[in-house]
Amino acid sequence: MERLQKVIAESGITSRRKAEELIVDGKVRVNGEIVTTLGTKVSSSDEILVNNKMISKESKEYYLLNKPRGVVTTTKDDKNRKTVIDLIKTNTRIYPVGRLDYDTTGLLLLTNDGEFANLLTHPSKKVEKVYVAKLRGIITREAINKLKSGVVIDNIKLSSPRVKLKKINKSSNTCIVEITITEGKNHQVKNMFKEVGYEVLKLKREKLYFFTLDNLKSGDYRKLTPKEVSRVYNIKNK
């Protein structure tokens, strides 16, 4: 017997968090009956319908992509722009784990495993994400200290990040800064630098948890190893 939201997530149609919302909203039926109680246990013989469509288990797939600039982090785009899904050759319905902005590049994971995605994105897990930003202007020590103390955006004080000045280019009046965060709010890194007076010209995610890009070229991807997947599931025990 397994929890209903876990079984829905494992079918590959959505994340575990979204599966919980669907259950609460009365969009899920088990053996013909609407179920709205989270944590309801089901067996492999139960018939489960989500939005009146029967679900079935898919084999799990896991990918690491070096996202290029100008590609949207979504499964479909109403403006017909290229999506991260278009870059990966698979017939499985995968989706991105978290998101990167249209003009942000770097490390992105994709999967059809809802629990795997939830472990990496749930705020309680505090999974670290490392970004490298090119800023207009030379950031000051005062601004770095303000970032480290935790800036307030949309009336929410963010966790204190790690910030490291990597390079200064006085001729172009730019600098390269590495920043490590644990949240995953929309445009978070850009808004953090904006809060202390700097515009982000380029942004790249170089690390997520223990995953790195290594020598993966822009637009290329690889499958995760079983060992890497297991290591993510070990987050449960932390």
C-alpha positions in Angstrom: 0.0 0.0 0.0 1.3 3.5 -0.9 0.1 7.0 -0.4 -2.2 8.2 -3.1 -0.3 11.4 -3.9 2.9 9.4 -4.3 1.3 7.0 -6.7 0.0 9.9 -8.8 3.4 11.5 -8.9 5.0 8.3 -9.9 2.7 8.0 -12.9 4.6 10.9 -14.4 1.6 13.2 -14.9 2.6 15.8 -12.3 4.6 16.6 -9.2 3.8 15.3 -5.7 2.9 18.8 -4.5 0.5 19.3 -7.5 -1.0 15.8 -6.9 -1.8 16.8 -3.3 -3.7 19.9 -4.7 -5.6 17.7 -7.1 -6.7 15.4 -4.3 -7.9 18.2 -2.1 -9.7 19.8 -5.0 -11.7 16.6 -5.6 -10.1 15.8 -9.0 -9.1 12.3 -8.0 -11.2 9.1 -7.9 -10.2 5.8 -6.5 -12.4 2.9 -7.7 -15.1 5.3 -8.7 -15.1 7.3 -5.5 -13.8 10.9 -5.1 -11.0 11.0 -2.5 -10.0 14.3 -0.9 -8.0 13.0 2.1 -4.3 13.3 1.8 -2.4 10.2 2.9 -5.1 7.8 1.6 -3.4 4.5 1.0 -4.0 2.6 -2.3 -2.8 -0.7 -3.8 -1.6 -1.7 -7.2 -5.0 -3.2 -8.0 -6.9 0.1 -7.3 -8.3 2.1 -10.3 -7.1 5.7 -10.0 -8.5 8.5 -12.2 -7.1 12.0 -12.2 -9.3 14.6 -14.0 -11.3 11.5 -15.3 -8.2 10.0 -16.9 -6.8 6.7 -15.7 -3.1 6.8 -14.6 -0.5 4.1 -15.0 3.0 3.8 -13.8 5.8 4.8 -16.1 9.4 3.8 -15.9 11.4 6.5 -14.3 13.7 8.7 -16.3 16.2 11.3 -15.0 18.2 13.9 -17.0 20.7 16.7 -16.4 20.6 19.4 -19.0 22.9 22.4 -19.6 20.1 24.8 -20.5 20.9 27.3 -23.2 19.8 31.0 -23.2 16.5 31.7 -24.9 14.8 28.4 -24.0 11.8 28.3 -21.7 11.6 26.0 -18.6 8.2 24.5 -19.2 6.6 21.5 -20.9 4.6 23.7 -23.3 4.7 27.3 -24.4 1.7 29.3 -25.8 4.1 31.5 -27.7 5.6 28.5 -29.5 9.1 29.2 -28.1 11.5 26.3 -27.8 11.2 24.5 -24.4 13.6 22.5 -22.4 11.5 19.4 -23.2 12.3 19.9 -26.9 16.0 19.4 -26.2 15.7 15.9 -24.8 14.9 12.9 -27.0 12.4 10.8 -25.1 8.8 9.6 -25.5 8.2 9.8 -21.7 6.3 12.8 -20.3 9.1 14.4 -18.3 9.1 17.9 -16.7 11.7 20.2 -15.2 12.6 20.1 -11.5 12.2 23.8 -10.6 12.8 26.4 -13.2 15.4 28.7 -14.8 14.4 32.0 -16.5 14.3 32.4 -20.3 17.7 34.2 -20.3 19.3 32.1 -17.6 21.6 29.3 -18.5 23.0 26.2 -16.8 22.1 23.2 -14.8 18.5 21.9 -14.9 17.2 18.5 -13.9 14.2 16.9 -15.7 12.3 13.7 -14.7 8.9 12.0 -14.5 9.5 11.1 -10.9 7.4 13.4 -8.7 8.9 12.3 -5.4 12.5 12.9 -6.7 11.4 16.4 -7.9 9.8 17.1 -4.5 12.9 16.2 -2.6 15.0 18.7 -4.5 12.5 21.5 -4.5 10.7 21.4 -1.1 11.7 24.4 1.0 12.2 22.2 4.1 15.1 20.3 2.4 17.2 23.5 1.9 18.9 22.2 -1.2 21.8 24.5 -2.2 21.9 26.1 -5.7 25.0 27.8 -6.9 24.8 30.6 -9.5 27.4 32.7 -11.2 26.2 36.2 -12.1 27.8 38.9 -14.3 26.8 42.3 -12.9 26.9 45.8 -14.3 29.2 47.7 -12.0 31.7 46.6 -9.4 29.9 45.2 -6.4 31.0 46.8 -3.1 31.9 45.0 0.2 28.9 46.8 1.7 26.5 45.4 -0.9 28.0 41.9 -0.4 27.5 42.1 3.4 23.9 43.3 2.9 23.2 40.2 0.7 24.8 38.0 3.3 22.6 39.4 6.0 19.5 38.3 4.1 17.6 40.9 1.9 13.8 41.4 2.0 11.9 40.8 -1.3 8.1 41.0 -1.5 8.0 41.4 2.3 9.8 38.1 2.8 13.3 38.0 4.3 15.4 35.5 2.4 17.9 33.1 4.0 21.5 34.4 4.2 23.3 33.3 1.0 27.0 32.7 0.5 28.5 35.4 -1.8 31.9 35.4 -3.4 33.4 38.0 -5.7 35.2 36.0 -8.4 36.4 38.6 -10.9 36.5 42.4 -11.6 36.7 44.0 -15.1 37.3 47.7 -14.6 37.5 48.4 -18.4 33.9 47.1 -18.9 32.8 48.1 -15.4 31.5 44.6 -14.7 32.2 41.9 -12.2 31.5 38.2 -11.7 29.9 37.0 -8.5 29.1 33.5 -7.2 26.1 33.2 -5.0 24.7 30.1 -3.2 21.0 30.1 -2.2 18.6 27.5 -0.8 15.2 29.0 -1.8 13.8 28.9 -5.3 11.6 31.9 -5.8 10.9 33.5 -9.2 13.8 35.7 -10.4 15.3 35.4 -7.0 18.9 36.0 -7.8 18.2 38.9 -10.1 15.9 40.5 -7.5 18.5 40.0 -4.7 21.2 41.9 -6.7 18.6 44.5 -7.7 17.8 45.0 -4.1 21.5 46.0 -3.4 21.7 48.2 -6.5 23.1 45.9 -9.3 21.7 44.7 -12.6 22.4 41.1 -13.6 23.7 40.9 -17.2 24.2 37.2 -17.4 23.2 34.4 -15.0 24.2 30.7 -15.0 23.4 27.9 -12.5 26.5 25.8 -12.0 25.5 23.5 -9.2 22.3 22.0 -7.7 22.8 19.9 -4.6 25.8 17.7 -5.6 25.1 17.9 -9.4 27.4 19.9 -11.5 27.7 20.6 -15.3 31.2 19.1 -15.6 32.1 19.4 -19.3 28.5 19.3 -20.6 28.1 21.8 -23.5 25.2 24.2 -23.7 22.1 22.4 -25.0 23.6 19.0 -24.2 22.2 16.6 -21.6 22.9 13.2 -20.0 21.0 10.6 -18.0 21.5 10.4 -14.3 23.1 7.3 -12.9 21.3 5.0 -10.4 23.8 6.1 -7.8 23.0 9.7 -8.3 19.2 9.0 -8.0 19.8 7.1 -4.8 21.8 9.9 -3.4 18.9 12.3 -3.9 16.5 9.9 -2.2 18.9 9.9 0.8 17.8 13.5 1.4 14.8 11.9 3.1 17.0 10.8 6.0 18.4 14.2 6.7 
